[in-house]
């Protein structure tokens, strides 16, 4: 039977088995490598997604809407930084301070730097444009004046 199909093998390379065609021998390993690389990339992305979801979950847990206050210690090339984060409903706005009623009932007065970044719903505003009842989150280093104030309007 080999003799009968031999002329077909020579004229029609596409009808032969992979091992009978030199071009197919070269293409098959490349295709397998491509599939292997795609599977490996898929596995890496599959493992990376839950890790980033976990990080996002922790961020939401610690710095989400349930936050009352936090102290975060960071270290970089400049040294150790003691950051204090307060969140609460604005009770009073003065020229250089905010008085907040925190979720646990604590009333705290926070000095605000004249150069502080004050954002209301993501837009930069002056400290004086904030009103009683808005929800504010302040960030300051130690007992220094707050350098960031993020505010959302009460719903």
Secondary structure, 3 states (H helix, E strand, C coil): CHHHHHHHHHHCHHHCCHHHCHHHHHHHHHHHHHHHHHHHHHHHHHHHHHHHHHHHHHHHHHHCCCCCEEEEEEEECCEEEEEEEEEEEEEEECCCEEEEEECCCCEEEEEEEEEEEEEECCEECCHHHCCCCCEEEEEEECCCCEEEEEEECCC
